[in-house]
């Protein structure tokens, strides 16, 4: 009957229709800001003339739309009943948030109807209590303008996501540490306070997330003495290669061999480490109303290789990590925060870098009040198996899949869907408390504007895991773009094309930015597959260019889609020409012209919705590098 996202648990069709003749939206309870906000959005999709009113507790309501958020009949705190009869529409919920979600479903229905709505009854509630998005604005710094963050929050709330983690490395302005992120246009205290309030209006808990062990190069470059390698690549183990973070990111984006960043990991062995971390917490944590705090602590590549070498040798890396978590937990408790952290170190994801085998005994002494974040971004689920271990250890944990956006102009949509669905199912089987979908910025070329399909995968599947995301392509097209279905098809086609390129043993960014010699030396590339990339990307382009989407932000998204599609066509055409060895001088001139044009357009797209941040420092040099290479070929 309707295409809804997330898919409700139960829909019952009834006889008759409700006619949208102007009337009132009523409620009896004390007025709540969340409800007022939602009702204003509801009025936008109702015909003119609808008004709203609070009525007395014993008043009889026979027509219009009635909201009730103190119903004893609804068990789930975020559940609701939406009952459309010929006389009136009733939304019943146990809490304000449940009523808010019922209004969002009604808005989606109204977007798909005229002045008459078929009568029906929806009984709905979420599978997972926590349905989150972890949004990286730091790798490299890619900070949205505050108005864009507000738009993102509105959309997350509409699709029933209830937790947002903003991951900041050097993208928060610390007044007591002004050197951190001074040149990347970071968020400041006022931004966070405004964002926190705006999230509350949309039923979202805003959670701070900052690195407190690994991934600290952009902070420790100003405090090198605290780093495992003293910020200079000084290791106790021979053969390790380190570079500056600017060089490291360019090498990562273009596919050159990368080692470690200078200052990647803060040292648990340095006597000032915990005073320094507390000074960061002291500025950041009071700004968030949430009682949660993600201390991250993932991928500490240098742990035990520098200043903590003797400490890890004496106690073992596991125990040093556990003691580190306990110290962070104690500090965070001063600010009323319960911490969470990524689970890769304690579960031994990285035996090649952090040696050791997973030991259930070690997990059994992990603090029970720390939430473990089990991440896995694969289709096969290499680390899904640890969900059972986390449950057996009695830990609260989230499963953390991904939109699969890194290193690509467009996300790998099918990989993301499989990853999110399979990981959420595994978490449901083994008692996970939440789904935290991740949107990582690795490389800084993947705009969040292109990632909504993966974000809403997470919204749909975490709300109704049992439904398994069926017919998502059409529901996404209808509920996000208000489109007949073609834009959903274009989205999936672009994601398939990106994954074909990824399967050539390289991220799409690395072939896009590859020099001519680097492409000649690439292996595993199929001309037939490259032609398929061109065919599917061009089909998507035709759909995108013909689409007419209402609403400024969603219409803007099509320009980001278009850029990604053209970048994929360019990459595949370049590969085909080089593999067929029919490259001529005029082709190099054409490559230069195209790359200069891509550079200009990329810069425009970035500056439209993001602060300047590290655009010129980290990302544009990748364009310049390949342009310079093409020019050398012509000399």
C-alpha positions in Angstrom: 0.0 0.0 0.0 2.7 2.5 1.1 6.5 2.5 0.9 7.7 3.2 4.4 11.2 3.5 5.9 11.8 2.1 8.4 9.3 -0.7 7.6 6.8 -0.9 10.5 6.3 -4.1 12.3 2.6 -4.6 11.5 0.2 -2.9 9.0 -3.5 -3.8 8.9 -5.6 -2.5 6.1 -9.2 -1.4 6.9 -12.3 -0.3 4.9 -12.8 3.3 4.0 -10.8 6.5 3.7 -9.9 9.5 5.8 -10.4 12.8 4.1 -7.9 15.5 4.8 -10.5 18.3 5.3 -8.9 21.1 7.4 -9.3 20.4 11.1 -7.3 20.2 14.3 -4.3 18.3 15.6 -5.2 17.7 19.3 -3.4 16.5 22.4 -4.3 16.4 26.1 -0.8 16.1 27.8 1.5 19.0 28.7 3.0 20.4 25.5 6.5 19.1 24.7 9.1 20.8 22.4 9.6 17.5 20.4 5.9 17.3 19.7 5.6 20.9 18.6 8.6 20.4 16.3 7.0 17.3 14.8 3.6 18.9 14.4 5.1 21.8 12.5 6.6 19.3 10.1 3.3 17.5 9.9 1.4 20.7 9.0 3.8 21.2 6.1 2.4 18.1 4.4 -1.2 18.7 5.3 -3.5 20.9 3.2 -3.8 24.5 4.3 -6.1 25.3 7.2 -4.9 22.6 9.7 -4.2 24.0 13.2 -3.3 22.4 16.5 -4.6 22.7 20.0 -4.2 21.3 23.5 -7.5 20.2 24.9 -8.7 19.3 28.4 -8.3 15.7 29.7 -12.0 14.8 29.5 -12.8 16.5 26.1 -14.2 14.1 23.5 -12.4 14.1 20.2 -14.3 12.8 17.2 -12.4 14.1 14.2 -9.0 15.5 13.2 -5.7 14.0 14.4 -5.3 13.1 18.0 -1.9 12.6 19.7 -1.6 10.6 23.0 1.8 10.0 24.5 0.8 8.5 27.9 -1.0 5.4 26.8 -0.7 2.4 29.1 -1.5 0.1 26.1 1.9 0.6 24.5 4.7 -1.5 26.1 7.7 -0.3 24.2 9.0 3.2 25.1 9.5 4.1 21.5 6.6 2.1 20.1 3.4 3.6 18.8 0.0 2.8 17.2 -1.1 4.8 14.2 -4.8 4.2 13.6 -6.5 5.8 10.6 -10.3 5.6 10.5 -12.8 7.4 8.5 -13.4 9.9 11.3 -10.0 10.6 12.7 -6.3 9.7 12.9 -5.1 8.5 16.3 -1.4 8.2 17.3 -1.0 6.5 20.6 2.3 6.0 22.4 3.8 5.5 25.8 6.3 8.3 25.6 6.9 11.6 23.7 9.5 9.8 21.5 7.0 7.1 20.5 4.4 9.8 19.5 7.2 11.6 17.6 7.9 8.4 15.6 4.2 7.9 14.9 4.1 11.4 13.4 7.1 10.6 11.2 5.3 7.6 9.8 2.2 9.6 9.2 4.3 12.2 7.3 5.6 9.5 5.0 2.1 8.3 4.3 0.9 11.8 3.6 3.8 12.3 1.2 2.3 9.5 -0.9 -1.4 10.3 -0.9 -3.7 13.0 -2.1 -6.6 14.4 0.0 -7.8 10.9 0.9 -5.9 8.3 3.0 -6.9 4.7 3.0 -7.8 3.5 6.5 -5.3 1.3 8.2 -3.7 0.5 11.6 0.0 0.4 12.2 1.5 -1.2 15.3 5.2 -0.5 15.5 8.2 -0.6 17.8 12.0 -0.9 17.3 14.0 -4.2 17.4 17.0 -2.4 18.8 16.8 0.1 21.6 19.9 2.0 20.3 20.0 2.9 16.6 23.0 5.1 16.0 25.2 6.8 13.4 28.9 7.4 14.1 29.9 10.3 11.8 33.6 11.0 11.3 34.5 14.6 10.5 38.2 14.2 11.1 40.0 11.8 8.7 41.0 14.2 7.3 39.2 17.2 8.7 35.9 17.6 6.8 33.7 19.7 9.1 30.1 20.4 7.9 28.7 23.9 8.3 26.4 24.0 11.3 23.3 24.4 9.1 24.2 21.2 7.3 24.6 19.3 10.6 21.1 20.5 11.5 19.7 19.2 8.2 21.5 15.8 8.8 19.9 15.7 12.3 16.4 16.4 10.9 16.7 13.5 8.5 18.1 11.1 11.1 15.2 11.9 13.4 12.7 11.4 10.7 14.0 7.9 9.9 14.0 7.0 13.6 17.8 7.0 14.3 18.1 7.9 18.0 21.9 8.3 18.6 24.5 10.4 16.8 28.2 10.3 17.6 30.2 13.1 16.1 33.8 11.8 15.9 36.3 14.6 16.4 40.0 14.3 16.5 41.3 17.8 16.0 38.0 19.1 14.8 36.9 20.5 18.1 38.3 23.8 19.4 39.9 23.4 22.8 40.3 26.8 24.4 43.1 25.5 26.7 44.8 23.8 23.7 44.4 26.4 20.9 47.0 24.7 18.7 44.8 21.7 18.2 43.0 22.1 15.0 43.6 25.9 14.8 43.7 25.8 11.0 40.8 23.4 10.3 37.7 25.4 11.2 36.7 23.1 14.0 33.4 23.0 15.9 33.4 25.1 19.0 31.6 25.0 22.3 28.6 27.0 21.0 28.3 24.7 18.0 28.1 21.6 20.2 25.5 23.2 22.6 23.3 24.2 19.7 23.7 20.8 18.0 22.9 19.0 21.3 19.7 21.0 21.7 18.7 20.4 18.1 19.3 16.7 18.5 16.9 16.6 21.5 14.2 18.2 19.4 14.5 15.2 17.0 14.7 12.4 19.6 18.5 12.0 19.2 21.1 11.5 21.8 24.3 13.3 20.8 27.3 11.4 22.1 30.9 12.7 22.1 33.5 10.5 20.5 37.3 11.4 20.5 40.4 9.2 20.2 42.1 8.5 23.5 44.8 6.0 22.4 45.3 5.4 18.7 44.4 7.8 15.8 45.8 10.8 17.8 48.4 12.1 15.3 46.6 15.3 14.6 46.5 16.1 18.3 49.9 14.7 19.4 51.7 16.6 16.6 51.4 19.5 19.1 52.4 17.4 22.1 54.9 14.9 20.7 56.4 14.0 24.0 53.2 12.1 24.9 53.3 9.9 21.8 54.6 6.4 21.8 57.2 7.4 19.2 57.8 10.8 20.8 56.2 12.2 17.6 59.4 11.5 15.6 59.2 7.8 14.7 61.5 6.7 17.7 60.5 3.1 18.2 62.1 0.3 20.3 61.4 -2.1 17.4 63.5 -1.8 14.2 62.1 -1.6 10.7 59.0 0.6 11.4 58.5 3.5 9.0 56.7 6.7 10.0 55.7 9.9 8.1 54.0 13.2 8.8 50.2 13.0 8.8 50.0 15.2 5.7 52.3 12.8 3.8 50.6 9.8 5.4 47.1 10.8 4.1 48.3 11.6 0.6 50.0 8.2 0.5 46.9 6.5 1.7 44.6 8.2 -0.8 46.9 7.6 -3.7 47.8 4.0 -2.8 51.5 4.4 -2.1 53.0 2.3 0.6 52.1 3.6 4.0 53.6 2.9 7.4 52.7 4.7 10.6 51.9 8.3 11.2 54.2 10.3 13.5 52.4 10.4 16.9 49.6 8.0 16.0 49.3 6.6 19.6 49.4 8.3 23.0 51.6 6.4 25.4 50.1 4.9 28.6 53.6 5.0 30.0 54.1 8.7 30.0 53.4 10.3 33.4 51.5 13.3 31.9 49.2 11.3 29.6 46.1 11.1 31.9 46.4 14.7 33.0 46.4 15.7 29.3 43.4 13.5 28.4 41.5 14.8 31.4 42.2 18.4 30.3 40.5 17.5 27.0 37.5 15.8 28.7 37.1 18.8 31.0 36.4 21.1 28.0 34.4 18.7 25.9 32.2 16.5 28.1 30.1 19.1 29.9 28.8 20.3 26.6 26.9 17.1 26.0 23.7 16.2 27.8 24.2 12.5 27.1 25.7 10.4 29.9 27.6 8.3 27.3 31.1 9.0 26.0 33.0 7.0 23.3 36.7 7.0 24.1 37.4 5.0 20.9 40.9 3.6 21.6 41.0 1.6 18.4 44.0 0.8 16.2 46.8 2.0 18.5 49.4 0.9 16.0 52.4 2.1 18.0 51.3 0.6 21.4 54.2 -1.3 23.0 56.6 -0.2 20.3 57.9 3.0 21.9 57.6 4.5 25.3 55.4 1.7 26.6 57.7 -1.1 25.3 58.9 -2.2 28.7 55.5 -1.8 30.3 53.9 -4.0 27.6 56.7 -6.5 27.9 56.2 -6.7 31.6 52.4 -6.8 31.8 51.3 -7.8 28.3 49.6 -5.5 25.8 46.1 -6.7 26.9 46.6 -5.7 30.5 48.2 -2.3 29.6 45.1 -1.7 27.4 42.7 -2.8 30.1 44.4 -0.5 32.7 44.2 2.3 30.2 40.4 1.8 29.8 40.0 1.7 33.6 41.8 5.0 34.0 39.7 6.6 31.3 36.6 5.2 32.9 37.5 6.7 36.3 38.2 10.2 34.7 34.9 10.1 32.7 32.9 9.2 35.8 33.8 12.6 37.3 31.7 14.1 34.5 28.8 11.6 34.9 29.7 9.7 31.8 29.6 6.0 31.0 32.3 5.1 28.5 32.3 2.9 25.4 35.3 1.9 23.3 36.0 0.0 20.1 36.7 -3.7 20.8 39.4 -4.5 18.2 42.3 -4.4 20.6 40.8 -6.7 23.3 39.5 -9.1 20.6 42.8 -9.2 18.7 41.8 -8.1 15.3 45.3 -7.1 14.4 47.7 -9.9 15.3 50.1 -8.7 12.7 50.5 -5.3 14.4 49.5 -6.0 18.0 50.5 -9.7 18.6 48.4 -12.0 20.7 45.5 -14.4 20.5 42.0 -13.8 21.7 41.5 -15.0 25.2 38.0 -15.3 26.8 39.7 -15.0 30.2 41.0 -11.5 29.3 37.6 -10.5 28.1 36.0 -11.8 31.4 37.9 -9.1 33.4 36.9 -6.3 31.0 34.9 -3.8 33.1 31.2 -4.7 32.9 30.0 -1.1 32.8 32.0 -0.2 29.7 30.1 -0.6 26.4 32.1 -2.6 23.8 31.8 -1.6 20.2 32.4 -4.6 18.0 33.1 -3.3 14.5 33.3 -5.3 11.3 32.8 -3.9 7.8 33.0 -7.1 5.8 30.3 -9.0 3.9 31.5 -12.3 5.3 31.6 -11.2 8.9 35.1 -12.1 10.0 34.4 -10.8 13.5 30.7 -11.4 13.9 31.8 -14.4 15.9 32.9 -12.3 18.8 29.3 -11.3 19.5 28.8 -14.6 21.2 32.0 -14.0 23.3 30.9 -10.6 24.3 27.5 -11.9 25.4 29.1 -14.8 27.4 31.4 -12.2 29.1 28.2 -10.4 30.3 29.1 -7.2 28.5 26.8 -4.6 27.0 27.9 -4.1 23.4 26.8 -2.6 20.1 27.3 -4.1 16.6 29.0 -1.5 14.4 28.7 -2.1 10.7 29.4 0.6 8.0 28.0 2.5 5.1 31.3 1.4 3.4 32.2 4.8 2.0 35.9 5.1 2.6 38.4 5.6 -0.3 35.6 6.0 -2.8 33.6 8.8 -4.3 30.5 6.7 -3.9 29.8 4.1 -1.2 29.7 0.3 -1.9 26.0 0.0 -1.4 25.5 -3.7 -1.7 28.5 -4.4 0.5 27.0 -2.0 3.1 23.6 -3.6 2.9 24.9 -7.1 3.4 27.3 -6.0 6.2 24.5 -4.1 8.1 21.9 -6.8 7.8 24.2 -9.8 8.7 25.9 -8.0 11.6 22.5 -6.8 13.0 21.1 -10.3 12.8 24.1 -11.7 14.6 23.8 -9.0 17.2 20.1 -9.8 17.7 21.0 -13.5 18.2 23.6 -12.7 20.8 22.0 -9.9 22.8 23.6 -6.7 21.4 22.1 -3.6 22.9 22.4 -1.4 19.8 23.5 -1.0 16.2 26.0 1.8 15.6 26.4 2.4 11.9 29.6 4.0 10.9 30.3 6.7 8.3 34.1 7.1 8.0 35.8 9.9 6.1 39.1 8.1 5.3 40.6 9.9 2.4 38.3 12.9 2.5 36.6 12.4 -0.9 33.4 10.6 0.3 30.8 13.2 0.9 28.0 12.2 3.4 25.6 13.4 0.8 26.3 10.2 -1.2 26.0 8.0 1.9 22.3 8.2 2.7 21.4 4.9 1.3 23.8 3.2 3.7 22.7 5.4 6.6 19.1 4.5 6.0 20.1 0.8 5.6 21.1 1.1 9.2 17.9 2.9 10.2 15.7 0.4 8.5 17.4 -2.8 9.7 18.1 -1.7 13.3 14.4 -0.7 13.6 13.0 -3.8 12.0 15.7 -6.4 11.8 13.2 -9.2 11.2 12.0 -7.5 8.0 15.6 -7.8 6.6 15.5 -4.6 4.6 13.2 -6.0 1.9 12.5 -3.8 -1.1 14.8 -1.2 0.3 15.8 0.3 -3.0 12.2 1.3 -3.8 11.4 2.4 -0.2 14.6 4.6 -0.1 13.7 6.2 -3.4 10.1 7.0 -2.3 10.7 8.0 1.3 14.0 9.9 0.9 13.8 11.4 -2.6 9.9 11.2 -3.0 10.8 9.6 -6.3 9.1 6.8 -8.2 12.0 4.5 -7.8 14.5 5.4 -10.5 16.8 7.3 -8.1 17.0 4.2 -5.8 18.1 2.3 -8.9 20.7 4.9 -9.7 22.0 4.8 -6.2 22.5 1.0 -6.2 24.0 1.0 -9.7 26.6 3.6 -8.6 27.4 1.5 -5.5 27.8 -1.6 -7.6 30.2 0.2 -10.0 32.3 1.4 -7.1 32.6 -2.1 -5.7 33.7 -3.4 -9.1 36.5 -0.9 -9.0 37.3 -1.8 -5.4 37.6 -5.5 -6.4 40.5 -4.6 -8.7 42.7 -4.8 -5.6 42.5 -1.0 -5.1 40.2 1.6 -3.6 38.5 3.7 -6.4 40.3 6.8 -5.2 43.6 5.1 -5.8 42.9 4.4 -9.5 41.3 7.8 -10.0 44.4 9.5 -8.6 46.8 7.0 -10.1 49.6 8.2 -12.4 49.9 6.5 -15.8 52.8 4.3 -14.7 50.9 3.3 -11.6 47.9 2.1 -13.6 50.1 0.2 -16.1 51.5 -1.7 -13.1 48.0 -2.5 -11.7 46.8 -6.1 -11.7 43.4 -7.8 -11.6 41.7 -5.2 -13.8 39.2 -6.5 -16.3 38.4 -4.4 -19.5 35.0 -6.1 -19.6 34.3 -5.1 -16.0 35.5 -1.5 -16.7 33.0 -1.3 -19.5 30.3 -2.4 -17.1 31.3 0.4 -14.7 30.9 2.9 -17.6 27.6 1.4 -18.7 26.0 1.4 -15.1 27.5 4.8 -14.2 26.2 6.4 -17.4 22.8 4.8 -16.8 22.8 6.4 -13.4 23.8 9.7 -14.8 20.8 9.7 -17.2 18.5 9.0 -14.3 20.1 11.7 -12.2 20.0 14.4 -14.9 16.3 13.7 -15.6 15.2 13.6 -11.9 13.2 16.4 -10.4 13.4 16.4 -6.6 11.7 18.8 -4.3 13.5 20.2 -1.4 16.9 22.1 -1.5 19.1 19.6 0.3 17.8 16.5 -1.5 18.1 18.2 -4.8 21.6 19.3 -4.0 22.5 15.6 -3.4 22.0 14.9 -7.1 25.0 17.1 -7.9 27.2 15.0 -5.5 25.8 11.9 -7.2 26.6 13.3 -10.6 30.2 14.1 -9.6 30.7 10.6 -8.3 29.2 8.9 -11.4 31.4 11.0 -13.7 34.5 10.2 -11.6 33.8 6.5 -12.0 33.3 6.8 -15.8 36.6 8.7 -16.0 38.5 6.1 -14.0 37.2 3.2 -16.1 37.8 4.9 -19.4 41.4 5.7 -18.3 42.0 2.1 -17.3 40.6 0.7 -20.6 42.8 3.0 -22.7 45.9 2.1 -20.8 45.3 -1.6 -20.8 44.6 -1.6 -24.5 47.8 0.4 -25.0 46.3 2.8 -27.4 47.0 5.9 -25.4 48.0 9.0 -27.4 49.3 12.4 -26.7 45.9 14.0 -27.3 44.5 11.5 -24.7 46.9 13.0 -22.1 45.7 16.5 -23.0 42.1 15.3 -22.4 43.1 13.7 -19.1 44.6 17.0 -17.9 41.5 18.9 -18.9 39.2 16.4 -17.2 41.2 16.3 -14.0 41.4 20.1 -13.7 37.6 20.2 -14.1 37.2 17.5 -11.5 39.4 19.5 -9.1 37.4 22.7 -9.6 34.1 20.9 -9.1 35.2 18.9 -6.1 36.4 22.1 -4.4 33.0 23.8 -5.1 31.0 20.8 -3.7 33.2 20.8 -0.6 32.9 24.5 0.1 29.2 24.5 -0.5 28.4 22.4 2.6 31.6 22.1 4.5 34.1 24.4 6.2 37.4 24.8 4.4 39.1 22.5 7.0 41.8 20.4 5.4 40.6 20.6 1.8 43.8 22.4 0.5 46.2 20.6 2.9 45.0 16.9 2.5 42.8 16.4 -0.5 43.5 18.9 -3.4 47.2 17.8 -3.4 46.0 14.4 -4.7 44.4 16.1 -7.7 47.6 18.2 -8.2 49.9 15.2 -8.0 48.2 13.4 -11.0 47.9 16.6 -13.0 51.6 17.2 -12.6 52.3 13.6 -13.7 50.2 14.1 -16.9 52.1 17.3 -17.7 55.4 15.5 -17.3 54.3 12.9 -19.9 53.8 15.7 -22.4 57.3 17.2 -21.9 
